[in-house]
Amino acid sequence: MNSIRMTPLEGGQAAVGEIVPLLLPSRGGDYLRRAARLRVLAVGHPMAGYLDFVAGLVESQQYLLQRMPLPPALLAGLPALLDSEGAPLDCQRHVRHPHWRALLRGLGETIEHAVLEELLAEQDWRLEAYADSLLRGDYHQVNSGEALFVWAALSLYFSQLAAHLPAAGKAQGEQRQHCPVCASAPVASTLHGGLRYLQCGLCESRWHLVRLKCSNCEATGKLDYWSLDAPQVAVKAESCGECESYLKVFYPEHDRDLEVLADDLATLALDAEVEREGFGRSGVSPFLFPG
């Protein structure tokens, strides 16, 4: 269980100078900034075609965010979720509203792709089964192309729910491997003013975790940092010799235009090198599923 507990907003404000344990996603989304970053990164990149394609997918997410907001009844039920133990939007326990499937079908109205067309021809129960598999981490149960679109719809759904939670985070301990909002895995971590925040690969919330500690097993003794270039670079991989996992760390002070999900996708060469050293990624890459 994550040691950051969600509390009603009126009782969970951080004091001046206190480390904010949890940052919920923006209600307006960061999709346009992400799409723009993807298109910049695509120039001259070996994966240019795919980066541009994902940029279009992200732009579709922004379009749907504006055109298909969450139903009022769904928003009205959010405060009651704060009374339960654990993550209020626990992705494996949360009873999903059919709105997430409407978002998936909305992607089909804005994107022309054979895999997406085949996916949308499936019955609702099959789509729900795909979602269940992805949310519990059984990525190989879903075709990687279909997983891309299912996850894009799920992420848009969960990030909107998270953005509207009338809550703040309250730190209660150090166990912070999973998102305190939806219990999903982080995609990477980013340093802000010397503080490290993990970013959820599903709902896009960010939560604080002290530096020099493995984000997967919390060990401190066997951490190494890998990069493809000079030591002072904007992205490194933090590996742990205890659990043999790794997760990327982004340093915005070295590149102020960094965007976590976009730059994660554009730096897969670093993943490949670290995995050759015998480490497995502990988080999820929202734009490139295995399988």
HELIX and SHEET records of a PDB file:
HELIX    1   1 LEU A    9  GLY A   11  5                                   3    
HELIX    2   2 TYR A   31  ALA A   42  1                                  12    
HELIX    3   3 ALA A   48  ARG A   67  1                                  20    
HELIX    4   4 PRO A   72  ALA A   76  1                                   5    
HELIX    5   5 LEU A   78  LEU A   81  1                                   4    
HELIX    6   6 HIS A   99  THR A  110  1                                  12    
HELIX    7   7 ALA A  114  LEU A  120  1                                   7    
HELIX    8   8 ASP A  124  LEU A  135  1                                  12    
HELIX    9   9 TYR A  139  GLN A  141  5                                   3    
HELIX   10  10 SER A  144  ALA A  163  1                                  20    
HELIX   11  11 PRO A  252  HIS A  254  5                                   3    
HELIX   12  12 VAL A  260  ALA A  266  1                                   7    
HELIX   13  13 LEU A  268  ARG A  276  1                                   9    
SHEET    1   A 2 ILE A   4  PRO A   8  0                                        
SHEET    2   A 2 ALA A 167  ALA A 171 -1                                        
SHEET    1   B 7 LEU A  22  LEU A  23  0                                        
SHEET    2   B 7 ARG A 206  HIS A 208 -1                                        
SHEET    3   B 7 LEU A 195  CYS A 200 -1                                        
SHEET    4   B 7 PRO A 186  HIS A 192 -1                                        
SHEET    5   B 7 SER A 245  PHE A 250  1                                        
SHEET    6   B 7 VAL A 235  CYS A 240 -1                                        
SHEET    7   B 7 LEU A 223  TRP A 226 -1                                        
SHEET    1   C 6 LEU A  22  LEU A  23  0                                        
SHEET    2   C 6 ARG A 206  HIS A 208 -1                                        
SHEET    3   C 6 LEU A 195  CYS A 200 -1                                        
SHEET    4   C 6 PRO A 186  HIS A 192 -1                                        
SHEET    5   C 6 SER A 245  PHE A 250  1                                        
SHEET    6   C 6 GLY A 280  ARG A 281  1                                        
END                                                                             
